[in-house]
Amino acid sequence: EYARMYTARVEREKYTTDNHDVGFMLYCSFGNGLRLTGDKSYEEVLLTGARSLATRFKPEVGLIRSWDHNRDKWQYPVIIDNMMNLELMFKATQLSGDSTYYRIAVSHADQTLKNQFRPDGSCYHVVDYALRDGAVRHKQTAQGYADESVWSRGQAWAVYGYTMCYRYTRFDRYLQQARKTLQLMLSHPRMPKDLVPYWDMEAPKIPNEPRDASSAAVIASALYELMTLDMGHADEYKATADRIMKSLGSKAYRPKLGEAGHFLLLHSVGSIPHNSEIDVPLNYADYYYLEALSRKAYIDLYFQKRNK
C-alpha cells in the first residue's frame, strides 16, 4: 500500500518535458511497480512518460537533450547520466510495439558511444552539440574535478547504461564499452582496496578526498546484471560485485539503524564543483544499493543450486 501511495505521487512527471530525468523518475518507480505487480495502469504512465521524453530528441543531433539551462554556454548539452533514461524508451517499445522509442534509444547510445568516450574507456560528463547539424562543440566534466579527469559516477552510469542497452539490443558494441569502462575503473591505480571510488579518480588530494558510495552501488548493480549477459566472465564479475557489496554493507558506509535520516548508505557525493551534496547520503545511492542487493540475492540462490 505504501509503495503504491508513494509511486502515485510521482505520476505527474509523465508530462515532464523540460528535463531528461523523466526516465529515472518513472522507470525506477512505475517500471518496478509494473514488474512487481503487473498493474496495467502503470503501462500508460510509462508510455506517456516516454512520449514526453521523446520530445527532447532532435533527429539532426541524434540524441536526447539533457539540460535546457545555461543556453549562453551550451546549445545542446548531453550528459553521460542520460544513458540511464534509455531503459524507459526500450520498455516503451516493448509495451506499445512502436519502434520509435527503440530507435531513439539506439541513436542516443550510438552517438554517445561515438563522442563521449576517450580512448582508454573513460567518459566525459558533458558533450555539447550544435543545434543545426549535431557537430560536437565542446566536451567537459561539469561535476568532476576537471574536464579530462575520471569522474567516478559518470563512469558508473556508463557501465550500467551500456550493460542495460546490451540487454535490450544484444549489440556487441555496447557490451564492449561496458567492459572497457569497467576495466578502466577497476584497474585504476587510485582505486581503493575496498572498491568504493573517490568522487573523482584524479582529484588532487587523494587519499584525502571524499568517497562516492553511489558510484560503487551503481557499478555493483551493473556487475550483477553483466554476469548474466556475459557468462564467460560471470565468476569474475560476481566476485568483484560481492567485494563492493561487502564494503558498502560494512560499518564504514552503513549508518546505525535510525540514524542519517534512515538512509542506507553514507559517504556519497553530488557535485563538489557546485558545493552540493558533499559526503552525504543520496537517494540514488540507496536505490542502486537496494537493486544490487535484490540482484545479488537472486544470483546467490542460482549459484547455490548450480553448485549442489
Secondary structure, DSSP 8 states (H G I E B T S, - for coil): -HHHHHHHTTGGGGG--SSTTHHHHHIIIIIHHHHHH--THHHHHHHHHHHHHHTTEETTTTEE----S-TTT-SEEEEGGGGGGHHHHHHHHHHH--THHHHHHHHHHHHHHHHSB-TTS-B-SEEEE-TTT--EEEEE-TTSSSTTS-BHHHHHHHHHHHHHHHHHH--HHHHHHHHHHHHHHHT-TT--TTS--BSBTT-TTTTSS-B-HHHHHHHHHHHHHHHHH-GGGHHHHHHHHHHHHHHHTSTTT---TT-GGG-S---EEEETTTTEEEEE--HHHHHHHHHHHHHHHHHHHHHHHHH-
